[in-house]
Amino acid sequence: MSGDASGTYSFDRILNFRDVGKTTNQYTGKRLVAEGRLFRSARLDDASVSDRDALRHDIGIKTVMDLRTKSEHVKQAKKREGDLKILVLVKSNDALAKPMEIPGLGYCNININGKGFERTLLWRLSFWNIFKVLILMLFGYRMEAISILGREVMKPRGLIGLGYDTIDYCGAELATAFREFASSPRYPILVHCTQGKDRTGLIICLLLLLLDVPIDAVTYDYTLSEAGLLPEKEERMVEIREIGLTEEFASAPREWIGKMNEYLGEKYGGTREYLEGIGVDGGVQARIIEALLG
């Protein structure tokens, strides 16, 4: 593992990893966010032994907040089972023989795009496609069902529309995540999803806006994901296409953060008001600010 003053790090097999406090402070030239407290990345499933040691001992991560769906977890578990049968992979990566969760770290698994989000996407399908999705799910063909949702609903909504949907329909899950951020023993916390870009990006966006970080600095941190994911872009595109999506969903467009901020303001009155509305009251917000303020 290696890191630089900007807060980005290079690992063997972890992409898009950074210290959110450092990237924000480096961009603004001010100490707005506590450093060494809040980290973000893509998935950790392929982390090497040295990556795992670095997370736990060098960086000092205490808690991993995993925002992925059940389908994503199932897919990665199946991939790992397959990799364990390939001798050359086992020899090249000692971590394959280790548990998927890193021993010594606390795990907080929150499917941010939970039941409300899933129902919303489902009811935007035609009756025939709803029937097909339900039948596929019933017989265990989760990825095939998701590809219908991806092609027919998620692709037309785009990254920005899906961000709005997450804000509107994932309040309970977001509130659960924010209550974890209010607990000091949880820190340092590493937040990730699959790419560490959009679901993770929304969580980080809300946290930074709560801390009154300027919108251009929040945007800067978000857009770092474009370069952070570049080393495995082709592999990621295969996964993205499998669920019926396009290259747009591998990007981190500059306007995304601004659109989320505008939407929060126009529909809910602002970030703090939105958080209040989903059950993250002033006391919880104050504890988060105390934990993360620079």
C-alpha positions, -999 to 999 in steps of 0.1 A, spaced: 0 0 0 11 35 -7 -6 69 -1 0 106 -9 -8 140 5 -41 142 -14 -56 113 6 -56 87 -22 -40 53 -17 -27 25 -39 -34 -11 -29 -28 -44 -46 -64 -52 -51 -86 -24 -36 -97 3 -60 -109 39 -55 -97 41 -19 -93 75 -2 -94 95 30 -123 118 25 -110 143 51 -77 146 33 -91 149 -2 -115 176 10 -89 195 30 -63 193 3 -88 207 -23 -100 236 -1 -67 244 16 -87 244 49 -92 218 76 -129 213 72 -131 175 78 -113 153 103 -86 133 86 -81 96 93 -117 91 103 -138 86 72 -127 65 42 -143 53 10 -135 26 -16 -148 1 -40 -155 -35 -28 -129 -53 -7 -137 -88 -18 -104 -92 -38 -82 -75 -12 -48 -92 -9 -33 -103 25 -11 -72 25 -42 -50 17 -60 -65 46 -31 -59 70 -28 -23 57 -65 -16 63 -64 -29 98 -29 -20 111 -15 8 90 -47 28 84 -64 16 115 -99 9 101 -123 -3 128 -156 -5 109 -165 -15 73 -199 -2 61 -209 -23 31 -238 -8 12 -243 -36 -13 -274 -57 -21 -280 -94 -14 -276 -101 -51 -241 -85 -51 -230 -105 -21 -243 -137 -36 -225 -130 -69 -192 -123 -51 -195 -154 -30 -201 -176 -61 -171 -159 -78 -149 -167 -48 -160 -203 -48 -150 -205 -85 -117 -189 -79 -108 -213 -51 -110 -241 -77 -84 -225 -99 -50 -234 -85 -31 -206 -102 -54 -180 -85 -51 -197 -51 -13 -196 -54 -12 -160 -65 -36 -147 -39 -33 -161 -3 -63 -140 7 -86 -164 -12 -83 -189 16 -92 -163 42 -128 -154 52 -144 -127 30 -148 -105 60 -115 -93 74 -109 -106 109 -106 -79 136 -128 -54 118 -165 -46 126 -189 -50 98 -221 -30 92 -240 -43 62 -267 -19 50 -284 -25 17 -289 11 9 -312 4 -21 -336 -17 0 -372 -28 -3 -387 6 -10 -362 13 -38 -368 -22 -53 -406 -18 -52 -403 16 -69 -382 2 -97 -405 -29 -100 -437 -9 -103 -422 12 -132 -421 -20 -153 -448 -31 -176 -472 -58 -162 -455 -85 -184 -420 -75 -172 -431 -75 -136 -444 -110 -140 -411 -121 -156 -390 -105 -128 -410 -122 -101 -408 -156 -118 -370 -152 -123 -366 -142 -86 -388 -171 -75 -365 -196 -92 -333 -180 -81 -323 -162 -113 -316 -129 -95 -291 -115 -120 -314 -122 -150 -343 -104 -131 -320 -75 -123 -310 -72 -159 -346 -65 -168 -349 -38 -142 -315 -24 -154 -325 -23 -191 -361 -11 -186 -360 12 -156 -325 20 -144 -309 28 -178 -337 53 -187 -335 69 -152 -298 74 -155 -273 81 -126 -290 113 -116 -325 99 -116 -314 69 -96 -298 93 -71 -331 111 -67 -348 77 -62 -323 67 -35 -330 100 -17 -368 96 -20 -372 59 -13 -342 48 8 -347 71 38 -349 43 63 -316 27 51 -298 61 50 -310 68 85 -296 35 97 -263 44 82 -262 78 97 -269 65 132 -238 44 128 -218 76 120 -230 91 153 -212 63 173 -176 74 180 -163 38 187 -171 30 151 -143 52 137 -123 51 116 -150 39 92 -146 27 56 -177 30 34 -180 10 2 -204 -5 -23 -193 -22 -55 -176 6 -73 -175 30 -43 -190 57 -65 -228 63 -64 -243 47 -32 -211 55 -14 -210 88 -31 -245 98 -18 -236 88 17 -204 109 16 -222 137 -2 -248 139 26 -221 138 53 -200 165 37 -230 187 31 -240 182 68 -205 195 76 -211 226 54 -183 216 30 -185 237 -2 -203 220 -31 -172 222 -53 -151 203 -28 -178 176 -25 -178 174 -63 -141 171 -64 -141 141 -40 -169 124 -60 -152 128 -94 -120 112 -81 -138 79 -85 -134 82 -123 -96 78 -121 -99 55 -90 -118 29 -110 -99 32 -143 -75 2 -137 -104 -22 -139 -128 -3 -162 -132 -30 -188 -139 -57 -161 -164 -33 -145 -181 -26 -179 -187 -64 -183 -205 -64 -149 -224 -32 -158 -236 -46 -191 -247 -78 -175 -274 -59 -157 -285 -40 -188 -267 -8 -182 -243 14 -203 -210 31 -199 -226 61 -183 -229 40 -151 -191 36 -149 -186 74 -149 -186 100 -122 -200 131 -139 -192 165 -123 -229 175 -123 -241 146 -102 -233 161 -68 -247 195 -78 -279 179 -89 -283 159 -56 -277 191 -37 -303 210 -57 -328 182 -53 -324 181 -16 -329 219 -14 -359 221 -37 -378 191 -25 -368 188 12 -355 223 21 -318 212 24 -296 184 37 -303 189 74 -341 191 68 -339 159 47 -321 141 74 -346 153 101 -374 140 78 -359 105 76 -354 103 114 -319 116 118 -327 142 144 -306 172 155 -289 153 183 -277 126 159 -266 152 134 -247 170 162 -228 139 172 -218 132 135 -206 167 131 -186 164 164 -170 131 151 -161 144 116 -155 181 119 -119 191 111 
